[in-house]
Amino acid sequence: MNNYIKDSEIFILEKEDKIIGIYVLQIIGLLEMEIKNIAVHERFQGQGIGKFY
């Protein structure tokens, strides 16, 4: 993670002021990104949140 975090965008999904998910996109080029990490809180898993956002 330390290798790509500086070149990445981090997005946080909140519900009722609590973080329920995050994803990290590494910027590869002008029009290219790579998904590096997706995490969804256990309580919200299986609801399609990782696919939707």
C-alpha positions as CSV (number, residue, x, y, z in Angstrom):
1,M,0.0,0.0,0.0
2,N,2.8,2.4,0.8
3,N,4.0,2.0,-2.8
4,Y,0.9,3.4,-4.4
5,I,-0.9,5.5,-1.9
6,K,0.8,8.8,-2.9
7,D,-0.4,8.3,-6.5
8,S,-4.0,7.4,-5.5
9,E,-7.4,8.8,-4.9
10,I,-9.2,7.6,-1.8
11,F,-13.0,7.7,-1.7
12,I,-15.0,7.2,1.5
13,L,-18.7,6.2,1.7
14,E,-20.5,7.3,4.8
15,K,-24.0,6.6,6.1
16,E,-25.3,8.5,9.1
17,D,-21.9,10.0,9.7
18,K,-20.2,6.6,9.9
19,I,-17.7,5.2,7.4
20,I,-19.2,2.1,5.8
21,G,-16.8,1.7,2.8
22,I,-13.7,2.9,1.1
23,Y,-12.0,2.4,-2.2
24,V,-8.6,3.4,-3.5
25,L,-7.9,4.2,-7.2
26,Q,-4.3,4.5,-8.3
27,I,-3.8,7.1,-11.1
28,I,-1.9,5.3,-13.9
29,G,-2.1,7.9,-16.6
30,L,-4.3,10.8,-17.9
31,L,-7.3,8.6,-18.6
32,E,-6.3,5.4,-16.7
33,M,-6.8,4.3,-13.1
34,E,-6.5,1.0,-11.3
35,I,-8.7,-0.2,-8.5
36,K,-6.2,-1.0,-5.7
37,N,-8.5,-1.6,-2.7
38,I,-12.2,-1.9,-1.9
39,A,-13.4,-2.4,1.7
40,V,-17.0,-2.5,3.0
41,H,-18.0,-2.8,6.7
42,E,-19.2,-6.3,7.5
43,R,-22.7,-5.1,8.3
44,F,-23.1,-3.7,4.8
45,Q,-21.4,-6.5,2.8
46,G,-23.5,-8.4,0.3
47,Q,-25.6,-5.4,-0.6
48,G,-23.8,-4.4,-3.8
49,I,-22.1,-1.4,-2.3
50,G,-18.7,-2.3,-3.6
51,K,-20.2,-2.7,-7.1
52,F,-22.4,0.4,-7.0
53,Y,-20.0,3.1,-5.8
